[in-house]
């Protein structure tokens, strides 16, 4: 009998392949049905969107036909944790080497196995031996490795810590094609107040820079900015901006998502209360954002179970630690992004499907340009940061002299 977790997985997989069990001649061959089903995306029980290959769906179908619903569950391996692939003489010698040489690394111990002819670098694999060393606590100085459990924490003032992340949103049609939307949110740790949030068509650094700049303009810049290790959050540009503003940028340790429970809980509330609520979201990006702003206004005013009051009340009742920039200081230059473009023979560069004139640049050279991520029409080039004019081919035709 399967465990409840295995049962949930089995039922979920059955819901995916159920259409294959009742197909008719009008539906086509099994291969064509598998191909169509492989083109779809499905949401896992943990809210992640996934897709599967036709071969995986075929295996699930055959497993159900031979063993029914229990066959679709994931049964743990009977030899899990035993390291049966590691020979006994190799395991004993690794234990002996660790006792004799407590400062040796695992790599050096494996080299010793090769010298003594106990290992041929192929069977078992190097990854298997590293897993064996980790399970048996054979790494160097194992007593120095401490895996302390994650402890709950909370800041008291607004602006002491902001958390940011992306959430996969619904798909919309743009010019006949389906495009996935992404919700980017920045929330305050102390008050759960949503500093900035909105749906976009991309999950990239440009969206992050625009949202962070608007949030800083409205509230000032926080003391700490907590993110995961996504490509946009690990970019050099974000590190540069935070370093110049004095913001302490903190990344989640890879594989250890500690301290991200608040924003993940907010995303779950968004999905349950807005994306999958009684009223489905609109089918356009503007409509989704308009409805989300209305829902966010309700969220700020409702009683939060952890706070005992609404996020808005918590935000107004506590002082802000955000540092305000002097009016004479402009933060726009800090958010300019840099690219390197080639100068064409007509003294223009191509950037985001637009042509810009750079009259004093040499054709064939590579030129550094700077741009605002959310204003692609504003481009500067060269060490002097000269503004580049967007090429107007019709105006050039009027000015052309034979």
Secondary structure, DSSP 8 states (H G I E B T S, - for coil): ---HHHHHHHHHHHHHHHHHHT--GGG--HHHHHHHHHTS-EE-TTS-EE---HHHHHHHHHHHHHH-GGGGS----TTTTT-TTS-HHHHHHHHHHHHH-TT--HHHHHHHHHHTTS--SSSS-HHHHHHHHHHTT-STTGGG-----------SSBTS-EEEEEEEEEEEEETTEEEEEEEEEEEETTT--EEEEEEES--SHHHHHHHHHHHHHHH-B-SEEEE-S-TTTT-HHHHHHHHHHT-EEEE--TT--TT-HHHHHHHHHHIIIIITSSS---SSHHHHHHHHHHHHHHHHHSB-TTTSSBHHHHHHHS-B--B---TT---GGGG-EEEEEE--TTSEEEETTEEEE-TTS-TT-EEEEEEETTEEEEEEETTTTEEEEE--HHHHHHH---
